[in-house]
C-alpha cells in the first residue's frame, strides 16, 4: 500500500485534562512514520505520511493534567480539515458528571465525523467519544476502570474492557483503544490503515512496540471504585475487606446490616453495581492476584487462603474474571513483580 500523496492531517484533541505523555506520544509516532526508518537505514530524508496537529478549543497554551505546558497548533475553528481526529485521553474520574464542560469539543467531533474524518479515542478518551452519540448500538472499549461507568451512562453501547483495539462501526471510521498504553496499538492501527501494514510494522520495530498484548482485564483491579454512599452498604464493604475468606460471608454481612436479606441485597446491588456475593468474589480474587505475584505458594493453597475450598472452582472463576488461569497470571505478573523488586533492591 502506498502512502497518501498529501499528508493526512491528524487532529489530536487537547484539553486541560489531557496527559502530555499520550498526546505527544501519538504526535511523535505519527510524525516519525517512514522518516525514522529511512534515517536509520541511511536513506534520503522523507516526510511522514501524517501531519499531526495538537488542537484545542481556543488554540492557546495551557497546562495539562500532570502539569506539563502544552502549546496547541490550532484552535477547533482554525484546524485544517482533518482526515483523522483522536482523543488521546482525558484525566477525569470514572463516572464524574461533565455537564456542559466539553460541549464545544463534542460538537466539533461530531462535525468532523460528519465531514468524513475517522474519529478515534484511546483509553479514557472514550468518555468524550461516547458523548457524541456515535457509539450508540456499537461495540466499544475504554480503560478497564471506566467501562462500568460508561456502560451505566451509555447502555446502548456494548462496552468491552477486554478489547485492546477495535473498529466500532462497519465502515471502520470509529477506532478505539482500551486501557493505558494500548494507545500505541491504536497508533499502529491508524498507520496500517492509511500508510500500510509494512510502515506500521517498521514503527513497531523501531519503537519496540509489542503487538502481542495480554488482555487488559488481566491488569484490572477487581476492587476498583469508591466506597458506597449508602452507609449500611459502606459498613458491609469495610467488613468484607477484612473477612472475605470466612465461610458464608454474605450471611454475615446481612446480619451486620440489620436489614431483611432481600432488602440488603437490593441496596447493596444498587450501591455497588454487583451482588454481595459477586463483591466478595472480587475481594478474594484481588487478594489471590497479589499472592500469585508475591510468591510461590501453590495455587490450591492460595484458593484455600482466600476462601475457596474447591481449587477447581477457584481456577475457573479466576480465569473467567481475569482472562488468565492462576498459573498464567503468576508467570506473567509474578515475573514482573520479581524483576521490580530486584530493581528496587539494586537502587536502594
VENFEN-V705466 format. One record per pair of residues at least 4 apart in sequence whose ideal C-beta (glycine too) atoms are under 7 Angstrom apart, sorted by the first residue. I is the first residue (numbers start at 1). J is the second residue. D is the distance in whole Angstrom. If there is no record, write none. Layout:
i = [I,I]
j = [J,J]
d = [D,D]
This chain:
i = [1,3,3,3,3,4,4,4,7,7,7,7,7,8,8,8,8,8,8,9,9,9,9,9,9,10,10,10,10,10,10,10,10,11,11,11,11,11,12,12,12,12,12,12,12,12,12,13,13,13,13,13,14,14,14,14,14,14,14,15,15,15,15,16,16,16,17,17,17,17,18,18,18,18,18,18,19,19,19,19,19,19,20,20,20,20,20,21,22,22,22,22,22,22,23,23,23,23,24,25,25,26,26,26,26,26,26,27,27,27,28,29,29,29,29,30,30,30,30,31,31,31,32,32,33,33,33,33,33,33,33,34,34,34,34,34,35,35,35,35,36,36,37,37,37,38,38,38,38,40,49,49,53,53,53,54,54,54,55,55,55,55,55,56,56,56,57,57,57,57,58,59,59,59,59,61,61,61,62,63,63,64,64,65,74,74,75,76,76,81,82,82,83,83,84,84,84,84,85,85,85,85,85,86,86,87,87,87,87,88,88,88,89,89,89,89,90,90,90,90,91,92,92,94,94,94,95,98,102,102,102,103,104,105,105,106,106,106,106,107,108,109,109,109,109,109,110,110,111,112,112,113,113,113,113,118,118,119,119,119,119,120,120,120,120,121,121,121,121,121,122,122,122,122,123,123,123,123,123,123,123,124,124,124,125,126,126,126,126,126,126,127,129,129,130,130,130,130,134,135,135,135,135,136,136,137,138,138,138,139,139,139,139,140,140,140,140,140,141,141,141,141,141,141,141,142,142,142,142,142,143,143,143,144,144,144,144,144,144,145,146,147,147,147,148,148,149,150,150,151,151,161,161,161,161,162,162,162,162,163,164,164,164,164,164,164,165,165,165,165,165,166,167,167,167,168,168,169,169,175,175,175,177,177,177,177,178,178,179,179,182,182,183,184,184,185,185,185,186,187,188,188,188,188,188,188,189,190,191,191,191,191,192,192,192,195,197,198,199,200,201,202,203,204,204,214,214,215,216,217,217,218,218,218,218,218,221,222,222,222,222,223,223,223,227,227,228,228,228,228,228,229,230,230,230,231,232,232,232,232,233,233,233,233,233,234,235,235,236,236,236,236,236,237,239,239,239,240,240,240,240,240,240,241,243,244,244,244,244,244,245,245,245,245,246,248,249,249,250,250,250,250,251,252,253,253,254,254,254,257,259,259,260,261,262,263,264,265,265,265,266,267,268,268,268,269,269,272,274,274,275,276,277,278,279,280,281,281,282,283,284,284,284,285,285,285,285,285,286,287,287,288,288,288,288,288,289,289,290,291,291,291,291,292,292,292,292,292,292,293,293,293,294,297,297,299,299,299,299,299,300,300,301,302,303,303,303,304,304,308,308,310,311,312,313,314,315,315,315,316,317,318,318,318,319,319,322,324,324,324,325,326,327,328,329,330,331,333,334,335,336,337,338,339,340,341,342,343,344]
j = [196,34,49,195,199,8,49,194,47,48,49,50,51,49,50,51,83,84,194,51,53,80,81,82,83,30,50,51,52,82,83,84,86,53,55,79,82,85,23,26,27,52,53,54,55,86,88,55,85,86,87,105,18,23,54,55,56,70,72,56,90,102,105,62,63,64,65,90,91,92,23,64,65,88,89,90,23,64,65,66,89,91,24,64,66,68,70,25,26,88,89,122,123,183,27,54,70,88,28,29,183,30,52,86,88,183,187,31,52,54,32,184,187,203,207,48,50,52,187,48,50,52,36,48,48,49,50,191,195,199,203,38,46,48,49,199,39,46,47,48,40,206,41,202,206,43,44,45,46,206,194,195,73,74,79,70,72,73,72,73,74,76,79,62,72,75,75,76,104,105,75,72,74,75,78,69,70,71,70,67,69,68,70,91,78,79,79,104,108,115,112,117,117,118,117,118,120,190,109,112,117,119,120,120,122,121,125,128,129,122,125,183,122,123,124,125,124,125,127,128,124,96,127,145,146,149,149,102,106,128,131,107,108,109,128,110,128,131,132,111,112,113,119,128,129,132,114,132,115,117,119,117,119,134,173,173,175,129,134,173,174,175,176,186,190,125,126,128,129,176,177,182,183,186,142,143,177,179,180,182,183,142,143,146,129,130,140,142,146,150,176,146,134,135,135,150,154,157,174,140,154,157,168,156,157,156,157,168,169,158,160,166,168,157,158,159,168,176,159,160,161,163,166,176,178,146,147,150,159,178,178,179,180,161,179,216,217,219,220,224,150,151,159,161,152,273,153,154,159,155,159,178,216,217,220,215,216,217,323,178,177,178,182,185,213,216,177,182,185,186,189,176,172,174,175,174,176,173,174,186,189,190,182,183,185,186,182,216,216,219,186,216,187,188,209,189,211,213,190,191,192,200,203,204,209,211,193,194,195,199,200,203,196,197,200,199,201,202,203,204,205,206,207,209,211,218,332,323,220,322,323,322,323,324,329,332,286,282,285,286,321,282,283,286,234,237,233,234,237,271,272,271,234,267,271,235,236,257,259,267,237,267,268,271,272,238,239,256,240,253,256,257,268,241,243,253,256,244,249,253,279,280,283,283,249,249,280,283,284,307,284,305,306,307,252,252,253,280,254,276,277,280,255,256,257,276,259,261,264,264,263,264,264,265,266,267,268,269,275,276,270,271,272,275,276,274,275,279,278,279,279,280,281,282,283,284,285,317,286,287,288,306,307,289,317,318,321,322,290,291,306,292,302,306,318,326,293,329,294,295,297,302,305,302,326,329,330,333,334,333,334,337,337,301,302,303,311,315,326,327,304,311,305,306,308,311,314,308,309,313,314,314,315,316,317,318,319,325,326,320,321,322,325,326,324,325,329,328,329,332,329,330,331,332,333,334,335,337,338,339,340,341,342,343,344,345,346,347,348]
d = [3,7,4,5,7,6,6,7,7,7,6,6,4,6,5,7,4,6,6,5,6,5,7,5,6,6,5,7,5,7,7,4,6,6,5,5,4,5,6,6,6,6,7,5,7,5,6,6,6,7,5,6,5,6,5,6,5,6,6,7,7,7,7,5,7,7,5,5,5,6,5,5,6,6,6,6,7,6,5,6,6,6,5,5,7,4,6,6,7,4,5,6,7,5,7,7,7,5,6,6,7,6,7,6,5,7,6,6,5,7,6,7,5,6,7,6,4,4,7,5,7,6,4,7,5,6,6,6,6,6,6,6,6,6,6,6,6,6,7,5,6,6,6,5,7,4,7,7,5,7,7,5,4,6,7,7,5,5,6,7,5,6,5,7,4,7,7,6,5,6,5,5,6,3,6,6,7,5,6,6,6,5,5,4,5,4,7,7,5,7,6,5,6,7,6,5,6,6,6,5,5,5,7,4,7,4,3,5,6,5,6,6,6,5,5,5,5,6,5,6,7,5,6,5,5,4,4,6,6,6,7,6,6,6,6,7,6,5,5,6,6,6,6,7,7,5,6,5,6,4,6,6,5,6,7,5,6,7,7,7,6,4,7,6,7,4,5,7,4,5,4,7,4,5,7,5,7,6,6,7,6,6,5,5,6,6,6,4,7,6,6,7,7,6,5,6,5,7,6,5,7,4,6,5,6,6,6,4,6,5,6,6,6,5,7,6,5,6,7,5,7,4,6,5,4,4,5,6,7,6,6,4,7,4,5,5,6,7,4,5,6,6,4,4,7,6,6,6,6,7,5,6,6,6,7,5,6,5,6,6,7,5,5,5,5,6,5,6,5,6,5,6,4,7,5,4,6,6,5,6,6,7,4,5,6,4,5,5,4,6,7,7,6,6,5,6,7,7,6,6,6,5,6,6,7,7,6,6,5,6,4,6,7,5,4,4,6,7,7,6,6,6,6,4,6,5,6,4,7,6,4,6,5,5,7,7,7,4,5,5,7,5,6,5,5,6,4,5,6,4,6,7,6,6,4,6,7,5,7,7,6,6,5,4,7,7,6,7,6,5,6,6,7,6,6,6,6,5,6,6,6,6,6,6,6,6,5,4,5,6,7,7,6,4,7,6,6,5,6,5,5,7,7,6,6,6,7,5,5,5,5,4,7,6,6,6,6,6,6,6,6,6,6,7,5,7,5,6,4,5,7,7,7,7,7,6,6,7,6,7,6,4,5,6,7,6,6,7,7,6,5,6,5,5,7,7,6,7,6,7,6,5,7,7,6,5,4,7,6,5,5,4,7,5,5,6,7,7,5,6,7,4,6,6,4,4,4,7,7,6,4,7,6,6,6,6,6,6,6,6,6,5,7,5,7,5,6,4,5,7,7,6,7,6,6,4,6,6,6,6,6,6,7,6,6,6,6,6,6]
